[in-house]
Amino acid sequence: MALTFYMDHHVPKAITNGLRARNIEVITAHEDSADQLSDPQLLDRATELKHLLFTQDDDLLKEAAKRIRNGTLFYGVIYAHQMRVSIGICIHDLETIAKAGEIEDMINQVQFLPL
């Protein structure tokens, strides 16, 4: 079963659209009426939905690190720097993760792009 993504509100629509064109399940914070939630709430929402959170927001890395230290469950964060990873690379790498990854390998983990 393919992994699914929850897109932070900082993520360009082109990435979401590119994944959907490849039949990858994606929910955006905006579509979920969650674009005003704090970083901890976004991570909670993604975990509630059992989706990996994809972000380009440095602050979410701090929240994930805090949860790792505290042993607080989250379904995984994937991070790509806005200026260092192209949209095409994000789409390619996220598709690879979705199709080849296992959720057990992503729980309470942070994955950086590019792979």
C-alpha positions in Angstrom: 0.0 0.0 0.0 1.4 3.4 -1.0 2.1 5.9 1.7 0.1 9.1 1.9 1.0 12.7 2.4 -0.4 15.7 4.3 0.9 18.9 2.8 1.8 21.9 5.0 0.4 25.2 3.8 3.9 26.3 2.7 4.1 23.6 0.0 3.6 24.9 -3.6 0.5 23.5 -5.4 2.7 22.2 -8.2 4.1 19.6 -5.9 0.6 18.5 -4.8 -0.6 18.4 -8.4 2.5 16.5 -9.5 1.9 13.8 -6.9 -1.8 13.6 -7.7 -1.0 13.1 -11.4 1.1 10.1 -10.3 -1.9 8.7 -8.3 -0.3 9.5 -4.9 -2.9 10.3 -2.2 -2.4 13.9 -0.9 -4.4 16.1 1.5 -3.4 19.7 1.9 -3.8 21.7 5.1 -5.8 24.2 3.1 -8.3 21.5 1.8 -8.5 20.2 5.4 -9.3 23.8 6.7 -6.2 23.5 8.8 -4.0 26.1 7.2 -4.3 28.3 10.3 -3.2 25.6 12.7 0.0 25.8 14.7 2.9 23.5 13.8 2.2 21.1 16.7 -1.5 21.0 15.6 -0.6 20.3 12.0 1.6 17.4 13.0 -1.1 16.1 15.3 -3.6 16.3 12.4 -1.3 14.5 9.9 -0.8 11.8 12.6 -4.5 11.5 13.2 -5.0 10.9 9.5 -2.1 8.5 9.4 -0.3 10.6 6.7 3.3 11.7 6.5 3.6 15.5 6.8 5.5 17.1 4.0 6.8 20.6 4.8 9.3 23.2 3.7 9.0 25.0 7.1 12.0 24.9 9.3 9.9 25.3 12.4 8.3 21.9 11.9 11.7 20.3 12.1 12.0 21.7 15.7 8.6 20.3 16.6 9.5 16.9 15.2 12.8 16.9 17.1 11.0 17.7 20.3 8.6 14.8 19.7 11.5 12.4 19.0 13.1 13.5 22.3 9.9 13.1 24.2 8.8 9.9 22.6 5.6 11.4 21.3 4.1 9.5 18.3 3.9 11.2 14.9 3.6 9.6 11.5 6.8 11.1 10.1 7.9 14.4 8.6 9.5 14.9 5.2 11.4 18.1 4.7 12.7 19.9 1.7 14.3 23.3 1.8 12.4 25.8 -0.4 15.5 27.2 -2.1 17.7 24.0 -2.4 15.3 21.4 -3.7 13.4 21.8 -7.0 9.7 21.1 -7.4 10.6 18.2 -9.8 13.0 16.6 -7.3 10.4 16.9 -4.6 7.8 15.2 -6.7 10.2 12.4 -7.8 11.5 11.7 -4.3 8.0 11.9 -2.6 6.7 9.5 -5.3 9.6 7.1 -4.5 8.9 7.3 -0.8 5.1 6.8 -1.3 5.5 3.7 -3.5 8.6 2.1 -1.9 8.4 3.2 1.7 6.9 1.4 4.7 5.0 3.4 7.3 6.9 1.5 10.1 10.1 3.0 8.8 8.7 6.6 8.9 7.0 6.7 12.3 8.8 9.2 14.5 11.3 9.9 11.8 12.4 12.9 9.8 13.4 12.4 6.1 15.2 15.1 4.3 15.0 15.7 0.5 16.7 15.2 -1.8 17.1 11.5 -1.1 
